[in-house]
Amino acid sequence: MIPSRARRLRRALLLALGVALVATACSGTGGSASSASSSGGAPLVVGLTYTADIQFSPFYVAAEKGYFADEGLDVTLRHHGGSEPLLGALQAGDEDVVYAGGDEMMVNRSQGVDVVDVATIYQSYPGELIVPADSPITSLADLRGHSIGVPGEYGETWYTLLALLDEAGLSRDDVDIRTIGFTQQSALMTGKVDAVVGFSNNDAVQFEQAGFGIREIAPGEGTPLVGLGLGAMADTVAGRGDELAGLLRALRRAAADCAADPDGAVDLSARYVTTLTDDEQRARARATLEATNALYGDDFGAQHDDRWSAMSVFLADKGITAEPVDPAAAHTSPG
């Protein structure tokens, strides 16, 4: 028997609420660190945001398969506490490398943090517009007059929305922007908003797992935003470039393994992501992993000068930074 639309919606909402409650419970923990590999070199502490997650699988796989050790690295993976600033531990010297968005690093650099992005891991930007599958919004141009939910006027979802509006030739006044916090699933499912901004390897996957049909509208290839990458303070880049290059090589090997054997990557990641305790959780993790693998592209870690230059202009034009940040100082390649 096929459930009614109301029953499907109720089931989807309950699943979304469960995901949100788990995420909230996890984010309240303090920072945690785990020894990842052993070698004779100086320790290299790599900061991963907040809680262990399948999206960090290349780091877990590299640790478990000894790829860091193969590069002569003594790596410790550290998860931030829920209330810890993104680059706080990097500034304090408690981390040597942070896994963060290139856009976030550029914004922090404009505020005096001497952070340098040494590798772009997500070659495709993950931010996107998400609408119900039966929505009349089929392209960015259709957004005019519609309501769009975002967590707030900050961070990568906000940058994504501004870039999407530019791409559509629309201004903020052409749409109804609503602050909804991190409630994209419930806000869209209940019709509170017509569209939300989320991530292709997170929110979109959760909608599909909840049985709620969606349409994804991603930014064009020319979007002026740079996704997740490896960042380090300038003095670390200058003094430990060979180690950073080795870190990238190890992660590149691990990412290839994640794509070739996603089930094996989930198994190894389960040693870090302690919620992966049953087949259902592992199936959900695999879906997220495959969506994340798609973001790496064919040139894992590559830097593109034109993207960094475009992002510098975009962030300043939108008032996110007070003035353009020198893109050449904001990114480099290790080694």
C-alpha atoms as a printed R data frame, in Angstrom:
    type eleno elety resid chain resno      x      y       z
1   ATOM     1    CA   MET     A     1  0.000  0.000   0.000
2   ATOM     2    CA   ILE     A     2  1.368  3.417  -0.960
3   ATOM     3    CA   PRO     A     3  1.364  5.870   1.994
4   ATOM     4    CA   SER     A     4 -0.574  9.089   1.597
5   ATOM     5    CA   ARG     A     5  1.281 12.362   1.054
6   ATOM     6    CA   ALA     A     6  0.532 13.340   4.666
7   ATOM     7    CA   ARG     A     7  2.001 10.112   6.020
8   ATOM     8    CA   ARG     A     8  5.085 10.459   3.832
9   ATOM     9    CA   LEU     A     9  5.557 14.035   5.010
10  ATOM    10    CA   ARG     A    10  5.165 13.057   8.663
11  ATOM    11    CA   ARG     A    11  7.699 10.256   8.282
12  ATOM    12    CA   ALA     A    12 10.136 12.573   6.502
13  ATOM    13    CA   LEU     A    13  9.793 15.227   9.187
14  ATOM    14    CA   LEU     A    14 10.417 12.736  11.962
15  ATOM    15    CA   LEU     A    15 13.564 11.524  10.237
16  ATOM    16    CA   ALA     A    16 14.792 15.074   9.697
17  ATOM    17    CA   LEU     A    17 14.116 15.906  13.346
18  ATOM    18    CA   GLY     A    18 16.060 12.851  14.433
19  ATOM    19    CA   VAL     A    19 19.053 13.897  12.329
20  ATOM    20    CA   ALA     A    20 18.912 17.403  13.768
21  ATOM    21    CA   LEU     A    21 18.739 16.117  17.356
22  ATOM    22    CA   VAL     A    22 21.740 13.859  16.825
23  ATOM    23    CA   ALA     A    23 23.725 16.725  15.291
24  ATOM    24    CA   THR     A    24 22.794 19.024  18.171
25  ATOM    25    CA   ALA     A    25 23.776 16.469  20.757
26  ATOM    26    CA   CYS     A    26 27.122 15.846  19.077
27  ATOM    27    CA   SER     A    27 27.996 19.512  18.632
28  ATOM    28    CA   GLY     A    28 27.846 20.127  22.347
29  ATOM    29    CA   THR     A    29 30.988 18.119  23.009
30  ATOM    30    CA   GLY     A    30 34.386 19.658  23.471
31  ATOM    31    CA   GLY     A    31 37.303 19.328  21.089
32  ATOM    32    CA   SER     A    32 38.710 15.846  20.684
33  ATOM    33    CA   ALA     A    33 41.885 14.450  19.218
34  ATOM    34    CA   SER     A    34 42.905 10.990  18.076
35  ATOM    35    CA   SER     A    35 46.331  9.720  17.181
36  ATOM    36    CA   ALA     A    36 46.244  8.914  13.490
37  ATOM    37    CA   SER     A    37 49.696  7.749  12.492
38  ATOM    38    CA   SER     A    38 53.176  7.393  13.820
39  ATOM    39    CA   SER     A    39 56.540  8.380  12.392
40  ATOM    40    CA   GLY     A    40 59.756 10.019  13.420
41  ATOM    41    CA   GLY     A    41 58.752 13.520  12.311
42  ATOM    42    CA   ALA     A    42 57.385 16.386  14.365
43  ATOM    43    CA   PRO     A    43 53.661 16.037  15.146
44  ATOM    44    CA   LEU     A    44 51.240 17.550  12.635
45  ATOM    45    CA   VAL     A    45 47.837 18.319  14.143
46  ATOM    46    CA   VAL     A    46 45.043 18.536  11.578
47  ATOM    47    CA   GLY     A    47 41.827 20.268  12.643
48  ATOM    48    CA   LEU     A    48 38.512 18.907  11.389
49  ATOM    49    CA   THR     A    49 35.346 20.795  12.200
50  ATOM    50    CA   TYR     A    50 33.373 19.869  15.280
51  ATOM    51    CA   THR     A    51 32.323 16.210  15.236
52  ATOM    52    CA   ALA     A    52 33.517 13.117  13.421
53  ATOM    53    CA   ASP     A    53 31.679 12.707  10.113
54  ATOM    54    CA   ILE     A    54 31.851 10.522   7.024
55  ATOM    55    CA   GLN     A    55 32.653 13.671   4.998
56  ATOM    56    CA   PHE     A    56 36.149 13.481   6.522
57  ATOM    57    CA   SER     A    57 36.679  9.934   5.277
58  ATOM    58    CA   PRO     A    58 39.912 10.622   3.324
59  ATOM    59    CA   PHE     A    59 41.555 11.656   6.597
60  ATOM    60    CA   TYR     A    60 40.342  8.538   8.395
61  ATOM    61    CA   VAL     A    61 41.273  6.237   5.526
62  ATOM    62    CA   ALA     A    62 44.745  7.783   5.210
63  ATOM    63    CA   ALA     A    63 45.285  7.275   8.932
64  ATOM    64    CA   GLU     A    64 44.034  3.686   9.006
65  ATOM    65    CA   LYS     A    65 45.947  2.611   5.889
66  ATOM    66    CA   GLY     A    66 49.200  4.199   6.990
67  ATOM    67    CA   TYR     A    67 49.360  6.744   4.186
68  ATOM    68    CA   PHE     A    68 50.419  9.526   6.542
69  ATOM    69    CA   ALA     A    69 53.168  7.339   7.955
70  ATOM    70    CA   ASP     A    70 54.281  6.474   4.412
71  ATOM    71    CA   GLU     A    71 54.981 10.204   3.968
72  ATOM    72    CA   GLY     A    72 56.999 10.301   7.211
73  ATOM    73    CA   LEU     A    73 54.247 12.221   8.996
74  ATOM    74    CA   ASP     A    74 53.088 11.949  12.598
75  ATOM    75    CA   VAL     A    75 49.502 13.138  12.158
76  ATOM    76    CA   THR     A    76 46.897 13.721  14.830
77  ATOM    77    CA   LEU     A    77 43.307 14.358  13.739
78  ATOM    78    CA   ARG     A    78 41.521 16.812  16.011
79  ATOM    79    CA   HIS     A    79 37.812 17.618  16.024
80  ATOM    80    CA   HIS     A    80 36.851 21.095  17.200
81  ATOM    81    CA   GLY     A    81 34.551 21.752  20.102
82  ATOM    82    CA   GLY     A    82 31.060 22.987  19.264
83  ATOM    83    CA   SER     A    83 31.737 26.513  20.553
84  ATOM    84    CA   GLU     A    84 35.283 26.817  19.234
85  ATOM    85    CA   PRO     A    85 36.011 29.397  16.501
86  ATOM    86    CA   LEU     A    86 36.801 27.762  13.175
87  ATOM    87    CA   LEU     A    87 40.401 28.975  13.061
88  ATOM    88    CA   GLY     A    88 40.857 29.552  16.795
89  ATOM    89    CA   ALA     A    89 43.018 26.506  17.425
90  ATOM    90    CA   LEU     A    90 45.108 27.265  14.338
91  ATOM    91    CA   GLN     A    91 45.801 30.776  15.602
92  ATOM    92    CA   ALA     A    92 46.579 29.476  19.077
93  ATOM    93    CA   GLY     A    93 49.056 26.936  17.726
94  ATOM    94    CA   ASP     A    94 46.997 23.955  18.885
95  ATOM    95    CA   GLU     A    95 46.525 22.907  15.257
96  ATOM    96    CA   ASP     A    96 48.984 23.042  12.376
97  ATOM    97    CA   VAL     A    97 46.441 22.547   9.582
98  ATOM    98    CA   VAL     A    98 42.711 23.228   9.374
99  ATOM    99    CA   TYR     A    99 40.163 21.794   6.942
100 ATOM   100    CA   ALA     A   100 37.962 24.774   6.039
101 ATOM   101    CA   GLY     A   101 36.368 26.590   3.134
102 ATOM   102    CA   GLY     A   102 38.612 28.715   0.950
103 ATOM   103    CA   ASP     A   103 36.037 31.484   1.257
104 ATOM   104    CA   GLU     A   104 36.058 31.215   5.049
105 ATOM   105    CA   MET     A   105 39.849 31.407   5.076
106 ATOM   106    CA   MET     A   106 39.841 34.484   2.855
107 ATOM   107    CA   VAL     A   107 37.304 36.205   5.118
108 ATOM   108    CA   ASN     A   108 39.419 35.398   8.177
109 ATOM   109    CA   ARG     A   109 42.507 36.641   6.378
110 ATOM   110    CA   SER     A   110 40.751 39.972   5.818
111 ATOM   111    CA   GLN     A   111 40.337 40.134   9.599
112 ATOM   112    CA   GLY     A   112 44.041 39.750  10.282
113 ATOM   113    CA   VAL     A   113 44.436 35.960  10.494
114 ATOM   114    CA   ASP     A   114 47.580 35.035   8.541
115 ATOM   115    CA   VAL     A   115 46.078 31.827   7.152
116 ATOM   116    CA   VAL     A   116 47.029 30.479   3.735
117 ATOM   117    CA   ASP     A   117 45.067 27.882   1.773
118 ATOM   118    CA   VAL     A   118 47.540 25.296   0.474
119 ATOM   119    CA   ALA     A   119 45.159 22.935  -1.368
120 ATOM   120    CA   THR     A   120 41.563 23.075  -2.585
121 ATOM   121    CA   ILE     A   121 39.986 19.699  -1.877
122 ATOM   122    CA   TYR     A   122 36.450 20.397  -3.122
123 ATOM   123    CA   GLN     A   123 36.945 21.271  -6.768
124 ATOM   124    CA   SER     A   124 33.165 21.756  -7.062
125 ATOM   125    CA   TYR     A   125 31.534 24.163  -4.645
126 ATOM   126    CA   PRO     A   126 28.947 22.271  -2.519
127 ATOM   127    CA   GLY     A   127 26.514 25.125  -1.818
128 ATOM   128    CA   GLU     A   128 23.321 25.017  -3.864
129 ATOM   129    CA   LEU     A   129 19.651 25.919  -4.019
130 ATOM   130    CA   ILE     A   130 17.202 23.158  -3.071
131 ATOM   131    CA   VAL     A   131 13.491 23.179  -3.940
132 ATOM   132    CA   PRO     A   132 10.746 20.529  -3.800
133 ATOM   133    CA   ALA     A   133 10.662 18.247  -6.823
134 ATOM   134    CA   ASP     A   134  7.305 19.669  -7.918
135 ATOM   135    CA   SER     A   135  8.321 23.314  -7.431
136 ATOM   136    CA   PRO     A   136  7.731 25.801 -10.259
137 ATOM   137    CA   ILE     A   137 11.316 26.941  -9.647
138 ATOM   138    CA   THR     A   138 13.312 25.119 -12.300
139 ATOM   139    CA   SER     A   139 16.145 27.621 -12.756
140 ATOM   140    CA   LEU     A   140 17.724 30.484 -10.864
141 ATOM   141    CA   ALA     A   141 15.773 32.973 -12.967
142 ATOM   142    CA   ASP     A   142 12.560 31.557 -11.486
143 ATOM   143    CA   LEU     A   143 13.522 32.730  -7.993
144 ATOM   144    CA   ARG     A   144 12.050 36.195  -8.428
145 ATOM   145    CA   GLY     A   145  9.275 36.756  -5.890
146 ATOM   146    CA   HIS     A   146  9.921 33.511  -4.007
147 ATOM   147    CA   SER     A   147 10.997 32.969  -0.403
148 ATOM   148    CA   ILE     A   148 14.432 31.489   0.281
149 ATOM   149    CA   GLY     A   149 15.546 30.126   3.641
150 ATOM   150    CA   VAL     A   150 19.128 30.439   4.882
151 ATOM   151    CA   PRO     A   151 20.625 29.832   8.338
152 ATOM   152    CA   GLY     A   152 21.543 33.522   8.526
153 ATOM   153    CA   GLU     A   153 23.487 36.272   6.806
154 ATOM   154    CA   TYR     A   154 26.854 34.621   7.406
155 ATOM   155    CA   GLY     A   155 28.983 31.715   6.299
156 ATOM   156    CA   GLU     A   156 29.045 29.607   3.193
157 ATOM   157    CA   THR     A   157 25.281 29.270   2.699
158 ATOM   158    CA   TRP     A   158 24.999 33.065   2.695
159 ATOM   159    CA   TYR     A   159 27.879 33.436   0.239
160 ATOM   160    CA   THR     A   160 26.198 30.794  -1.933
161 ATOM   161    CA   LEU     A   161 22.907 32.689  -1.996
162 ATOM   162    CA   LEU     A   162 24.578 35.959  -2.958
163 ATOM   163    CA   ALA     A   163 26.502 34.217  -5.745
164 ATOM   164    CA   LEU     A   164 23.329 32.516  -7.021
165 ATOM   165    CA   LEU     A   165 21.441 35.816  -7.098
166 ATOM   166    CA   ASP     A   166 24.270 37.410  -9.068
167 ATOM   167    CA   GLU     A   167 24.238 34.514 -11.497
168 ATOM   168    CA   ALA     A   168 20.487 34.942 -11.970
169 ATOM   169    CA   GLY     A   169 20.790 38.707 -12.419
170 ATOM   170    CA   LEU     A   170 18.643 39.273  -9.322
171 ATOM   171    CA   SER     A   171 19.061 41.523  -6.294
172 ATOM   172    CA   ARG     A   172 18.145 40.824  -2.677
173 ATOM   173    CA   ASP     A   173 15.032 42.934  -3.183
174 ATOM   174    CA   ASP     A   174 13.818 40.569  -5.908
175 ATOM   175    CA   VAL     A   175 13.388 37.682  -3.445
176 ATOM   176    CA   ASP     A   176 12.118 37.123   0.085
177 ATOM   177    CA   ILE     A   177 15.115 36.044   2.164
178 ATOM   178    CA   ARG     A   178 14.220 34.448   5.488
179 ATOM   179    CA   THR     A   179 16.511 33.461   8.350
180 ATOM   180    CA   ILE     A   180 15.561 29.923   9.413
181 ATOM   181    CA   GLY     A   181 18.607 28.714  11.326
182 ATOM   182    CA   PHE     A   182 19.785 25.216  10.507
183 ATOM   183    CA   THR     A   183 16.257 23.970   9.818
184 ATOM   184    CA   GLN     A   184 16.422 23.593   6.058
185 ATOM   185    CA   GLN     A   185 14.718 20.202   6.070
186 ATOM   186    CA   SER     A   186 11.678 21.087   8.137
187 ATOM   187    CA   ALA     A   187 11.327 24.573   6.608
188 ATOM   188    CA   LEU     A   188 11.137 23.203   3.073
189 ATOM   189    CA   MET     A   189  9.065 20.134   3.903
190 ATOM   190    CA   THR     A   190  6.378 22.150   5.654
191 ATOM   191    CA   GLY     A   191  6.253 24.870   2.994
192 ATOM   192    CA   LYS     A   192  7.578 27.558   5.326
193 ATOM   193    CA   VAL     A   193  9.783 28.676   2.442
194 ATOM   194    CA   ASP     A   194  9.828 27.983  -1.289
195 ATOM   195    CA   ALA     A   195 13.532 27.167  -1.425
196 ATOM   196    CA   VAL     A   196 16.513 26.711   0.873
197 ATOM   197    CA   VAL     A   197 20.247 27.006   0.478
198 ATOM   198    CA   GLY     A   198 22.195 23.961   1.618
199 ATOM   199    CA   PHE     A   199 24.959 21.591   0.604
200 ATOM   200    CA   SER     A   200 24.889 18.879  -2.037
201 ATOM   201    CA   ASN     A   201 26.696 16.371   0.177
202 ATOM   202    CA   ASN     A   202 24.681 17.081   3.311
203 ATOM   203    CA   ASP     A   203 21.246 18.692   3.073
204 ATOM   204    CA   ALA     A   204 20.392 17.230  -0.333
205 ATOM   205    CA   VAL     A   205 21.320 13.744   0.852
206 ATOM   206    CA   GLN     A   206 19.212 14.128   3.992
207 ATOM   207    CA   PHE     A   207 16.160 15.154   1.984
208 ATOM   208    CA   GLU     A   208 16.490 12.112  -0.239
209 ATOM   209    CA   GLN     A   209 17.002  9.798   2.724
210 ATOM   210    CA   ALA     A   210 13.858 11.255   4.294
211 ATOM   211    CA   GLY     A   211 11.899 10.369   1.169
212 ATOM   212    CA   PHE     A   212 11.217 13.984   0.231
213 ATOM   213    CA   GLY     A   213 11.732 14.619  -3.478
214 ATOM   214    CA   ILE     A   214 13.860 17.625  -4.327
215 ATOM   215    CA   ARG     A   215 15.388 19.476  -7.240
216 ATOM   216    CA   GLU     A   216 18.957 20.747  -6.856
217 ATOM   217    CA   ILE     A   217 20.093 23.922  -8.618
218 ATOM   218    CA   ALA     A   218 23.848 24.246  -8.350
219 ATOM   219    CA   PRO     A   219 25.974 27.322  -9.063
220 ATOM   220    CA   GLY     A   220 27.533 27.556 -12.501
221 ATOM   221    CA   GLU     A   221 31.164 26.693 -13.121
222 ATOM   222    CA   GLY     A   222 32.111 30.346 -12.859
223 ATOM   223    CA   THR     A   223 30.864 30.761  -9.299
224 ATOM   224    CA   PRO     A   224 33.286 33.073  -7.427
225 ATOM   225    CA   LEU     A   225 33.656 30.782  -4.411
226 ATOM   226    CA   VAL     A   226 36.322 28.277  -3.376
227 ATOM   227    CA   GLY     A   227 35.310 25.207  -1.379
228 ATOM   228    CA   LEU     A   228 36.941 23.190   1.373
229 ATOM   229    CA   GLY     A   229 40.701 23.005   1.498
230 ATOM   230    CA   LEU     A   230 43.722 22.723   3.732
231 ATOM   231    CA   GLY     A   231 44.831 25.887   5.507
232 ATOM   232    CA   ALA     A   232 47.877 26.693   7.616
233 ATOM   233    CA   MET     A   233 49.424 29.792   9.106
234 ATOM   234    CA   ALA     A   234 51.957 31.490   6.842
235 ATOM   235    CA   ASP     A   235 54.932 30.557   9.017
236 ATOM   236    CA   THR     A   236 53.868 26.887   8.892
237 ATOM   237    CA   VAL     A   237 53.613 27.064   5.105
238 ATOM   238    CA   ALA     A   238 57.098 28.566   4.960
239 ATOM   239    CA   GLY     A   239 58.713 26.136   7.383
240 ATOM   240    CA   ARG     A   240 56.834 22.885   6.802
241 ATOM   241    CA   GLY     A   241 55.977 22.959   3.112
242 ATOM   242    CA   ASP     A   242 57.354 19.470   2.465
243 ATOM   243    CA   GLU     A   243 55.146 18.024   5.199
244 ATOM   244    CA   LEU     A   244 52.090 19.794   3.816
245 ATOM   245    CA   ALA     A   245 52.876 18.375   0.396
246 ATOM   246    CA   GLY     A   246 53.118 14.908   1.947
247 ATOM   247    CA   LEU     A   247 49.804 15.421   3.724
248 ATOM   248    CA   LEU     A   248 48.155 16.257   0.415
249 ATOM   249    CA   ARG     A   249 49.664 13.205  -1.301
250 ATOM   250    CA   ALA     A   250 48.376 10.937   1.473
251 ATOM   251    CA   LEU     A   251 44.884 12.421   1.278
252 ATOM   252    CA   ARG     A   252 44.864 12.117  -2.508
253 ATOM   253    CA   ARG     A   253 45.599  8.389  -2.214
254 ATOM   254    CA   ALA     A   254 42.893  7.999   0.411
255 ATOM   255    CA   ALA     A   255 40.307  9.912  -1.649
256 ATOM   256    CA   ALA     A   256 40.966  7.561  -4.567
257 ATOM   257    CA   ASP     A   257 40.327  4.622  -2.226
258 ATOM   258    CA   CYS     A   258 37.079  6.213  -1.027
259 ATOM   259    CA   ALA     A   259 35.864  6.417  -4.611
260 ATOM   260    CA   ALA     A   260 37.018  2.919  -5.563
261 ATOM   261    CA   ASP     A   261 35.720  1.190  -2.432
262 ATOM   262    CA   PRO     A   262 33.093  3.303  -0.625
263 ATOM   263    CA   ASP     A   263 31.974  0.420   1.584
264 ATOM   264    CA   GLY     A   264 35.540 -0.126   2.717
265 ATOM   265    CA   ALA     A   265 35.877  3.598   3.420
266 ATOM   266    CA   VAL     A   266 32.718  3.505   5.538
267 ATOM   267    CA   ASP     A   267 34.110  0.540   7.491
268 ATOM   268    CA   LEU     A   268 37.357  2.357   8.240
269 ATOM   269    CA   SER     A   269 35.571  5.615   9.049
270 ATOM   270    CA   ALA     A   270 33.340  3.807  11.542
271 ATOM   271    CA   ARG     A   271 36.346  3.630  13.855
272 ATOM   272    CA   TYR     A   272 36.033  7.418  14.160
273 ATOM   273    CA   VAL     A   273 32.334  8.034  13.449
274 ATOM   274    CA   THR     A   274 30.884  6.089  16.343
275 ATOM   275    CA   THR     A   275 27.257  6.477  15.197
276 ATOM   276    CA   LEU     A   276 27.804  4.048  12.308
277 ATOM   277    CA   THR     A   277 26.550  1.090  14.304
278 ATOM   278    CA   ASP     A   278 24.008 -0.548  11.989
279 ATOM   279    CA   ASP     A   279 23.296 -1.172   8.311
280 ATOM   280    CA   GLU     A   280 20.877  1.754   8.025
281 ATOM   281    CA   GLN     A   281 23.379  4.254   9.407
282 ATOM   282    CA   ARG     A   282 26.111  2.864   7.172
283 ATOM   283    CA   ALA     A   283 23.866  3.105   4.101
284 ATOM   284    CA   ARG     A   284 23.198  6.757   4.908
285 ATOM   285    CA   ALA     A   285 26.905  7.343   5.412
286 ATOM   286    CA   ARG     A   286 27.687  5.736   2.075
287 ATOM   287    CA   ALA     A   287 25.238  8.071   0.307
288 ATOM   288    CA   THR     A   288 26.904 11.087   1.921
289 ATOM   289    CA   LEU     A   289 30.340  9.704   1.079
290 ATOM   290    CA   GLU     A   290 29.470  9.245  -2.599
291 ATOM   291    CA   ALA     A   291 28.077 12.783  -2.794
292 ATOM   292    CA   THR     A   292 31.277 14.064  -1.195
293 ATOM   293    CA   ASN     A   293 33.486 12.029  -3.534
294 ATOM   294    CA   ALA     A   294 31.818 13.806  -6.463
295 ATOM   295    CA   LEU     A   295 33.098 17.154  -5.188
296 ATOM   296    CA   TYR     A   296 36.781 16.217  -5.461
297 ATOM   297    CA   GLY     A   297 36.804 16.289  -9.243
298 ATOM   298    CA   ASP     A   298 39.715 15.003 -11.283
299 ATOM   299    CA   ASP     A   299 42.367 17.281  -9.780
300 ATOM   300    CA   PHE     A   300 42.263 16.730  -6.017
301 ATOM   301    CA   GLY     A   301 43.986 19.603  -4.217
302 ATOM   302    CA   ALA     A   302 44.554 21.816  -7.260
303 ATOM   303    CA   GLN     A   303 44.534 25.597  -6.923
304 ATOM   304    CA   HIS     A   304 43.065 27.882  -9.572
305 ATOM   305    CA   ASP     A   305 44.311 31.474  -9.533
306 ATOM   306    CA   ASP     A   306 41.307 32.800 -11.432
307 ATOM   307    CA   ARG     A   307 38.859 31.468  -8.843
308 ATOM   308    CA   TRP     A   308 40.786 33.071  -6.005
309 ATOM   309    CA   SER     A   309 40.947 36.398  -7.821
310 ATOM   310    CA   ALA     A   310 37.218 36.308  -8.584
311 ATOM   311    CA   MET     A   311 36.407 35.435  -4.983
312 ATOM   312    CA   SER     A   312 38.471 38.335  -3.665
313 ATOM   313    CA   VAL     A   313 36.474 40.777  -5.793
314 ATOM   314    CA   PHE     A   314 33.134 39.110  -4.974
315 ATOM   315    CA   LEU     A   315 33.603 39.140  -1.192
316 ATOM   316    CA   ALA     A   316 34.604 42.797  -1.208
317 ATOM   317    CA   ASP     A   317 31.790 43.760  -3.569
318 ATOM   318    CA   LYS     A   318 29.251 42.179  -1.214
319 ATOM   319    CA   GLY     A   319 30.721 43.896   1.832
320 ATOM   320    CA   ILE     A   320 31.789 40.601   3.377
321 ATOM   321    CA   THR     A   321 35.369 41.865   3.434
322 ATOM   322    CA   ALA     A   322 36.202 45.546   3.863
323 ATOM   323    CA   GLU     A   323 38.415 45.492   0.776
324 ATOM   324    CA   PRO     A   324 39.718 42.904  -1.685
325 ATOM   325    CA   VAL     A   325 42.146 40.413  -0.175
326 ATOM   326    CA   ASP     A   326 45.342 39.770  -2.126
327 ATOM   327    CA   PRO     A   327 44.534 36.397  -3.707
328 ATOM   328    CA   ALA     A   328 48.191 35.571  -4.275
329 ATOM   329    CA   ALA     A   329 48.854 35.832  -0.535
330 ATOM   330    CA   ALA     A   330 45.695 33.888   0.368
331 ATOM   331    CA   HIS     A   331 46.574 30.666  -1.429
332 ATOM   332    CA   THR     A   332 49.538 28.651  -2.610
333 ATOM   333    CA   SER     A   333 50.554 25.072  -3.341
334 ATOM   334    CA   PRO     A   334 52.657 23.133  -0.821
335 ATOM   335    CA   GLY     A   335 56.184 21.930  -1.365
